[in-house]
Amino acid sequence: MNKKLLVALLVSTGPALAGTAGVNSGSSMTTGPSSSPLSLEASTHNPAMTSLVVPDKQRWRISYLPSLGFNTELGDVNNFSDDLEELIDIVDDPTSTQDPVGEVLNRFNTTLEEMGDSGYLKGSLSFGLPILPLVHKTDYNDASIGVSAGVLAQFGVQVLDSELTFDDQNGTFSTATSLYLKSGIEKSVTLTYSQPIMDTPALEFANRGKLYGGMSARLISMELSKQVSPVQQLDGEEVSSIITDEYDSNLEQSTNIAFSAGVVWDVGRYRVGFTFENINSPSFSYGTIGTDCASRAENTPSRSSCEAAAQFIQQDGRIKARETHTMHARTRIDGLFHLTNKWSASGALDLAAYDDIVGFENQWLHLATMYEFDNNIMPSLRLGLQSNLAGTQLSSLTVGMSLFKYFSLDLEYGLDSTSIDGSSAPRRFGIALGVEERF
């Protein structure tokens, strides 16, 4: 995909992303949604962990500064940028190429089909509010309560390919190929409650075991927008304003509540968790596209975008005019095992596939190992592997460290690569920062 277009897309969504909050921030980028008490984020992944993230003999645990997480994923574009840039030049000015018409059509129709199969870009940005998550251990039934709040922003860009044709009478090339952009901003406030629900000493396989149960209610305000932008109207200069205008006109805001529950079985040496998320499957609406195009001014980007969307809706059926994003109920298992007093391993697995905000399919497996050091300069080091078992089926290595007792830094680097301008680049990359109290 054209680099200028991608940069413009990122810039155009920037104002929307700049005010957002965290899901994969802090050490969770490496450990995933496991039952590890290293990060306060564990209490947001499984509400039962709210009882286990506060150290013994303490009552409170907080995050000090905002947490930040960002990752991006790119399709197997393999130097599409040069081809797309050349195609746009040829459509704008057919005399820019001396190649025979038949050769141009054969070459670019093959390229456009490949773009439709592999051309996409997805990004997520999370930003956690200061102080939150905040967890308090009460005197009532040894229960713990927690509160967290933040915003998650996602965008996804795909190529909707269409045949390149040539008009013999006018001597012009044309194609309905378009960029399909979906974006969402999720603002939420979550309340969690957890307490021990079974304490069974002297089990055959351990000296002591305790079962914790928890539940959470998350109030979600979701802003969703989608749009279709024909590549013929994108010149690299005006794309940002086109996308920004259409984003606002197609924006739909809705509010709902998501309920989740979880249990954690803690036996000291190891811990096993089960989470049931979005029990009530809350839904949120996207803005409508491709309808009532005649009401828009002729020869404007807004009219062109509407008509392009209508074509892909009515003729191809590849996209929908009206759409909802449903957070389907889903389950996850996870575990943590202490190999030694300082070395542990963890894992988490989604038991079914689900769609994210922008419609990409996900089912993640997370594996990680962590080592604790006896110093405050780098008190812990962690290494992980995560793999999407559905959808794009990409895998990444993750590495993270805690610094100076309170800071955490984690990086994600994709194991799959693609070629951009002749250079190899990972198809996934991410970074996460956090500042919070440690165990």
BELRAVEN-V420120 format. One record per residue. N is the residue number from 0. SS is DSSP state (A for helix, B for strand, O for the rest). PSI is psi in radians with two decimals (* if undefined). BURIAL is + if it has 16 or more other ideal C-beta (glycine too) atoms within 10 Angstrom, else -. Layout:
BEGIN
N,SS,PSI,BURIAL  N,SS,PSI,BURIAL
END
This chain:
BEGIN
0,O,2.53,+  1,O,2.25,+  2,A,-0.67,-  3,A,-0.71,+  4,A,-0.73,+  5,A,-0.76,+  6,A,-0.75,-  7,A,-0.67,+  8,A,-0.75,+  9,A,-0.72,+  10,A,-0.72,-  11,A,-0.53,+  12,A,-0.12,+  13,A,-0.86,-  14,A,-0.60,-  15,A,-0.61,+  16,A,-0.36,+  17,O,-0.34,-  18,O,0.77,-  19,O,3.00,+  20,O,2.98,+  21,O,2.43,+  22,O,-0.82,+  23,O,0.42,+  24,O,2.88,+  25,O,-2.75,+  26,O,-0.19,+  27,A,-0.40,+  28,A,-0.57,+  29,A,-0.81,+  30,A,-0.32,+  31,O,-2.94,+  32,O,0.96,+  33,O,3.01,+  34,O,0.78,+  35,O,2.28,+  36,O,0.04,+  37,O,-0.69,+  38,O,2.47,+  39,O,-0.36,+  40,O,-0.40,+  41,A,-0.57,+  42,A,-0.35,+  43,A,-0.41,+  44,A,-0.77,+  45,O,1.96,+  46,A,-0.42,+  47,A,-0.40,+  48,A,-0.18,+  49,A,-0.54,+  50,A,-0.23,+  51,O,-0.05,+  52,O,-0.11,+  53,O,2.18,+  54,O,2.70,-  55,O,2.59,-  56,O,0.16,-  57,O,2.80,-  58,O,-0.39,-  59,B,2.62,-  60,B,2.34,+  61,B,2.85,-  62,B,2.47,+  63,O,-0.90,-  64,O,2.91,-  65,O,2.47,+  66,O,2.65,+  67,B,2.38,+  68,B,2.40,+  69,B,2.38,+  70,B,2.73,+  71,B,2.63,+  72,B,2.37,+  73,B,2.45,+  74,O,2.97,+  75,O,1.29,+  76,O,-0.52,+  77,O,1.13,-  78,O,0.57,-  79,A,-0.42,+  80,A,-0.79,+  81,A,-0.75,-  82,A,-0.75,+  83,A,-0.68,+  84,A,-0.74,+  85,A,-0.69,+  86,A,-0.78,+  87,A,-0.70,+  88,A,-0.73,-  89,A,-0.71,+  90,A,-0.71,+  91,A,-0.67,-  92,O,1.67,-  93,A,-0.38,+  94,A,-0.03,-  95,A,-0.16,-  96,O,2.52,-  97,O,0.02,-  98,O,2.58,-  99,O,2.63,-  100,A,-0.80,-  101,A,-0.68,-  102,A,-0.69,-  103,A,-0.78,+  104,A,-0.79,+  105,A,-0.78,-  106,A,-0.90,-  107,A,-0.46,+  108,A,-0.61,+  109,A,-0.76,-  110,A,-0.74,+  111,A,-0.68,+  112,A,-0.70,-  113,A,-0.67,+  114,A,-0.71,+  115,A,-0.57,+  116,A,-0.65,-  117,A,-0.18,+  118,O,1.76,+  119,B,2.79,+  120,B,2.30,+  121,B,2.43,+  122,B,2.60,+  123,B,2.43,+  124,B,2.26,+  125,B,2.52,+  126,B,1.98,+  127,B,2.47,+  128,O,2.63,+  129,O,2.65,-  130,B,-0.70,-  131,B,2.54,+  132,B,2.58,+  133,B,2.25,+  134,B,2.36,+  135,B,2.23,-  136,B,2.10,+  137,O,3.03,-  138,O,-0.18,-  139,O,1.91,-  140,O,0.45,-  141,O,0.54,-  142,O,2.77,+  143,B,2.51,+  144,B,2.62,+  145,B,2.74,+  146,B,2.42,-  147,B,2.74,+  148,B,2.63,+  149,B,-2.96,+  150,B,2.39,+  151,B,2.26,+  152,B,2.38,+  153,B,2.58,+  154,B,2.62,+  155,B,2.30,+  156,B,2.21,+  157,B,2.75,+  158,B,2.14,+  159,B,1.80,+  160,O,2.59,+  161,O,2.67,+  162,O,2.45,-  163,O,2.23,+  164,B,2.87,-  165,B,2.30,-  166,B,1.91,-  167,O,-0.65,-  168,O,-0.77,-  169,O,-0.20,-  170,O,0.66,-  171,B,2.63,-  172,B,2.62,+  173,B,2.67,-  174,O,2.54,+  175,O,0.10,+  176,O,2.34,+  177,B,2.84,+  178,B,2.32,+  179,B,1.92,+  180,B,2.19,+  181,B,2.39,+  182,B,2.67,+  183,B,2.52,+  184,B,2.03,+  185,B,1.98,+  186,B,2.30,+  187,B,2.68,+  188,B,2.24,-  189,B,2.33,+  190,B,2.30,-  191,B,2.64,+  192,B,2.37,+  193,B,2.60,+  194,B,2.78,+  195,B,2.42,+  196,B,-0.08,-  197,B,2.29,-  198,B,1.85,-  199,B,1.75,-  200,B,2.90,-  201,B,0.71,-  202,B,2.74,-  203,O,-0.60,-  204,O,0.04,-  205,B,2.77,-  206,B,-0.54,-  207,B,2.49,-  208,B,2.58,+  209,B,2.32,+  210,B,2.23,+  211,B,2.50,+  212,B,2.61,+  213,B,2.80,+  214,B,2.75,+  215,B,2.68,+  216,B,2.20,-  217,B,2.04,+  218,B,2.13,-  219,B,2.25,+  220,B,2.08,-  221,B,2.25,+  222,B,2.07,+  223,B,2.46,+  224,B,2.59,+  225,B,2.71,+  226,B,2.76,+  227,B,2.23,+  228,B,1.93,+  229,B,2.40,+  230,A,-0.41,+  231,A,-0.40,+  232,A,0.07,-  233,O,2.08,+  234,O,0.16,-  235,O,-0.31,-  236,O,-0.72,-  237,O,-0.02,-  238,A,-0.65,+  239,A,-0.81,+  240,A,-0.62,-  241,A,-0.86,+  242,A,-0.69,+  243,A,-0.77,+  244,A,-0.79,+  245,A,-0.57,+  246,A,-0.82,+  247,A,-0.71,-  248,A,-0.43,-  249,O,0.16,+  250,O,2.40,+  251,B,2.25,+  252,B,2.35,-  253,B,2.78,+  254,B,2.49,-  255,B,3.06,+  256,B,2.39,-  257,B,2.28,+  258,B,2.41,+  259,B,2.78,+  260,B,2.74,+  261,B,2.84,+  262,B,2.63,+  263,B,2.22,+  264,B,1.98,+  265,B,2.14,+  266,O,0.47,+  267,O,-1.19,-  268,O,-0.56,-  269,B,2.91,+  270,B,2.39,+  271,B,2.36,+  272,B,2.68,+  273,B,2.28,+  274,B,2.38,+  275,B,1.75,+  276,B,2.65,+  277,O,0.94,+  278,O,-0.63,-  279,O,0.05,-  280,O,1.12,-  281,O,2.58,+  282,B,2.67,-  283,B,2.51,+  284,B,2.49,-  285,O,2.79,+  286,O,2.63,+  287,O,2.45,-  288,O,2.80,+  289,O,0.38,+  290,O,2.64,-  291,O,0.76,-  292,A,-0.52,+  293,A,-0.37,-  294,A,-0.16,-  295,O,2.61,-  296,O,2.42,-  297,O,2.68,-  298,O,0.67,-  299,O,2.69,-  300,A,-0.61,+  301,A,-0.76,-  302,A,-0.75,-  303,A,-0.74,+  304,A,-0.74,+  305,A,-0.79,+  306,A,-0.65,+  307,A,-0.74,+  308,A,-0.75,+  309,A,-0.67,+  310,A,-0.79,+  311,A,-0.44,+  312,A,-0.88,+  313,A,-0.71,-  314,A,-0.69,-  315,A,-0.49,-  316,O,0.35,-  317,O,-0.39,-  318,O,2.94,+  319,O,2.52,-  320,O,-0.76,-  321,O,2.37,-  322,O,2.60,+  323,B,2.59,-  324,B,2.07,+  325,B,2.20,-  326,O,1.50,+  327,O,2.55,-  328,O,2.35,+  329,B,2.76,+  330,B,2.75,-  331,B,2.48,+  332,B,2.65,-  333,B,2.87,+  334,B,2.81,+  335,B,2.37,+  336,B,2.24,-  337,B,1.86,-  338,O,-0.69,-  339,O,-3.04,-  340,O,-0.42,-  341,O,-0.25,-  342,B,2.26,-  343,B,2.82,+  344,B,2.58,-  345,B,2.87,+  346,B,2.72,+  347,B,2.51,+  348,B,2.20,+  349,B,2.28,+  350,O,-0.11,-  351,O,2.79,-  352,O,2.68,-  353,B,2.79,+  354,B,2.44,-  355,O,-3.01,+  356,O,-0.67,+  357,O,0.26,+  358,O,0.19,+  359,O,2.44,+  360,B,2.40,-  361,B,2.52,-  362,O,1.74,+  363,B,2.43,+  364,B,2.18,-  365,B,2.28,+  366,B,2.40,+  367,B,2.75,+  368,B,2.53,+  369,B,2.52,+  370,B,2.34,-  371,B,2.32,+  372,O,2.75,-  373,O,0.96,-  374,O,2.82,-  375,O,-0.13,-  376,O,-0.88,-  377,O,1.43,-  378,O,-0.33,+  379,B,2.66,+  380,B,2.44,-  381,B,2.62,+  382,B,2.41,-  383,B,2.89,+  384,B,2.28,+  385,B,2.50,+  386,B,2.34,-  387,B,1.97,+  388,O,-0.10,-  389,O,-3.10,-  390,O,-2.14,+  391,O,-0.25,+  392,O,0.80,-  393,O,2.71,+  394,B,2.70,-  395,B,2.61,+  396,B,2.50,+  397,B,2.55,+  398,B,2.45,+  399,B,2.79,+  400,B,2.63,+  401,B,2.44,+  402,B,2.34,-  403,O,0.68,-  404,O,-0.63,-  405,O,-0.48,+  406,B,2.55,+  407,B,2.46,+  408,B,2.19,+  409,B,2.52,+  410,B,2.55,+  411,B,2.35,+  412,B,2.10,-  413,B,2.49,+  414,O,-0.33,-  415,O,2.49,-  416,B,2.87,-  417,B,2.99,+  418,B,2.19,-  419,B,2.04,+  420,O,0.67,-  421,O,-0.06,-  422,B,2.54,-  423,B,2.40,-  424,B,2.53,-  425,B,2.53,+  426,O,-0.25,+  427,B,2.49,+  428,B,2.48,+  429,B,2.80,+  430,B,2.50,+  431,B,2.44,+  432,B,2.53,+  433,B,2.66,+  434,B,1.98,+  435,B,2.88,+  436,O,2.46,+  437,O,2.82,+  438,O,*,+
END
